[in-house]
């Protein structure tokens, strides 16, 4: 997962247009929605360990979303953990 986040960070840094970033935003919104579903299922099964792991994943995707919303061409990309 960390590799995926780092690759996405590079793509954000290399983005030249709002359209490129918008596509990444849509993809990330799908990741967030999937992660929320997995988290809900883990809680429904009372699987605290799976919920904990997915909560960490969700936090990464939320941070990526924040970065994408704040994107400006040429502005350094900072992902918070």
N, C-alpha and C positions, 0 to 999 in steps of 0.2 A: 504494500500500500504506500509506503513512504516513497518508493521509486515512482509510483504513479503521481503522487503529489509533486515531487521534484520535477518530473517531466512536464506536468501541467504548469508549474511555476515558470519554467523556461518558455513554454508556449505563450504565456501571458506577457513575459518580458519582450518576446520577439514580435508580438502583435503590432500591426501597423494601422489597423482600421477598427472602427467601432463594430463593424460587421463581424470581424473575426472574434472579437470579445463577446459579442452577443451570442454567437454560436457556442462558445465556451460556457457562457452563463446558462443557456438552455440545458446543455449537457450536465452541468453541475447541479441544476435544479432537479434533474432526474436522479442524480446520485443522492441528493439530500432526501428526496421522496422515498427512494428505495431503502435508504438507511433508516428512516423513520419507521417504515413498514417492518423491517427486520427487528428493530428495537421493540416495537409493539408486540410482535410475535414472541420475542424472548421473554418479555414481561408476562404475557398471557400464559406461557409455559412455566413461569416461575424459574426461568433459567438466568440467574443473576450473573453468572460468568459471561454468557453470551451477550447479555444486556450491557455489561461493562465494556466488553470489546467493541460492541457496536456504538456505544456512546462516544468512545474515543474516535472511531471512524467518522461519526457524524460531526464531531467538533472540527475535525480537519476539513470536511466539506463545507461547513458553515464558514470557516476562516477563508477558504478559497472563494466562496461566494462574496464575502466582504471585500476581498481583494479585487475581484472582478467588478464589483459595483463602483469601487474607487479608482478604477483604471483610468489613466491618462497617458496618452502617447509620450514616450520618453521618460515617464516618471518611474523611479525604481520600484520594483515589486517587493513588498515585505509580507511574508506569510507569518502570522503569529500562531504559536502552538499552545 
